[in-house]
Amino acid sequence: MTDNDTPWEPPLAGTEVAHLVGALDRLRTTFRWKADDLDAAGLRARSAPPR
């Protein structure tokens, strides 16, 4: 398995900086996956406030 197989996962071994950058990349990839098909109105929509 290479780093390119799961680019959204932080490295298992490496420096703290490499792990933090990997974690940020995972968050960016997740956001992009969730928001990629939304139009402008979908991006502006808000969920219901908590009770």
Backbone as CSV, one residue per row, in Angstrom:
resi,resn,N_x,N_y,N_z,CA_x,CA_y,CA_z,C_x,C_y,C_z
1,MET,0.847,-1.177,0.000,0.000,0.000,0.000,0.891,1.238,0.000
2,THR,0.578,2.176,-0.853,1.355,3.409,-0.943,0.572,4.562,-0.347
3,ASP,1.235,5.703,-0.223,0.557,6.888,0.300,-0.581,7.341,-0.604
4,ASN,-0.522,7.013,-1.891,-1.544,7.453,-2.842,-2.813,6.614,-2.773
5,ASP,-2.775,5.447,-2.094,-3.962,4.606,-2.000,-5.045,5.249,-1.139
6,THR,-4.647,5.909,-0.085,-5.589,6.600,0.800,-5.028,7.982,1.120
7,PRO,-5.133,8.918,0.185,-4.517,10.230,0.404,-5.179,11.025,1.522
8,TRP,-6.356,10.615,1.956,-7.056,11.363,2.997,-6.625,10.933,4.400
9,GLU,-5.827,9.889,4.531,-5.390,9.424,5.840,-4.056,10.039,6.233
10,PRO,-3.929,10.497,7.470,-2.626,10.988,7.937,-1.625,9.837,7.959
11,PRO,-0.338,10.125,7.866,0.656,9.054,7.893,0.654,8.346,9.246
12,LEU,0.892,7.035,9.223,0.933,6.274,10.469,2.230,6.525,11.229
13,ALA,3.291,6.775,10.503,4.579,7.058,11.134,5.132,8.328,10.500
14,GLY,5.797,9.119,11.271,6.370,10.347,10.749,6.411,11.407,11.829
15,THR,6.693,12.594,11.404,6.813,13.696,12.351,5.430,14.207,12.761
16,GLU,5.420,14.996,13.796,4.172,15.608,14.248,3.609,16.528,13.167
17,VAL,4.493,17.249,12.497,4.050,18.153,11.427,3.407,17.361,10.294
18,ALA,4.024,16.246,9.908,3.459,15.425,8.834,2.082,14.890,9.228
19,HIS,1.932,14.517,10.486,0.637,14.014,10.937,-0.416,15.122,10.949
20,LEU,-0.051,16.308,11.420,-1.003,17.428,11.442,-1.417,17.843,10.032
21,VAL,-0.451,17.907,9.118,-0.775,18.257,7.730,-1.654,17.169,7.123
22,GLY,-1.368,15.910,7.421,-2.204,14.812,6.926,-3.616,14.884,7.474
23,ALA,-3.752,15.240,8.754,-5.076,15.367,9.346,-5.851,16.520,8.702
24,LEU,-5.178,17.629,8.427,-5.832,18.755,7.745,-6.259,18.359,6.333
25,ASP,-5.416,17.613,5.634,-5.783,17.138,4.298,-7.014,16.243,4.356
26,ARG,-7.096,15.418,5.393,-8.268,14.552,5.554,-9.523,15.400,5.758
27,LEU,-9.445,16.434,6.591,-10.592,17.316,6.812,-10.992,18.037,5.532
28,ARG,-10.011,18.511,4.782,-10.299,19.197,3.510,-10.964,18.246,2.519
29,THR,-10.465,17.015,2.445,-11.033,16.030,1.522,-12.461,15.687,1.915
30,THR,-12.715,15.541,3.220,-14.059,15.227,3.693,-15.022,16.369,3.377
31,PHE,-14.606,17.606,3.631,-15.459,18.756,3.329,-15.748,18.823,1.833
32,ARG,-14.734,18.638,1.028,-14.928,18.691,-0.428,-15.897,17.617,-0.882
33,TRP,-15.774,16.400,-0.313,-16.655,15.303,-0.676,-18.101,15.624,-0.311
34,LYS,-18.303,16.261,0.846,-19.658,16.571,1.294,-20.260,17.774,0.582
35,ALA,-19.428,18.741,0.192,-19.949,19.989,-0.368,-19.810,20.085,-1.882
36,ASP,-19.213,19.106,-2.516,-18.879,19.208,-3.934,-20.096,19.400,-4.837
37,ASP,-21.221,18.770,-4.514,-22.399,18.852,-5.394,-23.377,19.958,-5.007
38,LEU,-23.027,20.765,-4.015,-23.942,21.823,-3.580,-23.818,23.058,-4.455
39,ASP,-24.952,23.696,-4.706,-24.933,24.972,-5.402,-24.811,26.085,-4.357
40,ALA,-24.885,27.337,-4.779,-24.720,28.459,-3.866,-25.775,28.439,-2.761
41,ALA,-27.025,28.114,-3.101,-28.084,28.063,-2.091,-27.818,26.938,-1.088
42,GLY,-27.338,25.811,-1.561,-27.018,24.700,-0.671,-25.885,25.030,0.280
43,LEU,-24.894,25.784,-0.202,-23.787,26.180,0.652,-24.221,27.193,1.721
44,ARG,-25.236,27.998,1.408,-25.717,28.996,2.370,-26.701,28.415,3.376
45,ALA,-27.289,27.246,3.077,-28.311,26.649,3.952,-27.714,26.312,5.315
46,ARG,-28.536,26.444,6.329,-28.115,26.134,7.700,-28.993,25.025,8.246
47,SER,-28.430,24.263,9.138,-29.227,23.215,9.794,-30.029,23.855,10.926
48,ALA,-30.952,23.103,11.452,-31.783,23.611,12.541,-30.925,23.864,13.775
49,PRO,-31.241,24.918,14.530,-30.461,25.171,15.751,-30.713,24.084,16.793
50,PRO,-29.747,23.820,17.659,-29.955,22.797,18.698,-31.005,23.256,19.699
51,ARG,-31.664,22.324,20.291,-32.716,22.641,21.280,-32.137,22.786,22.644
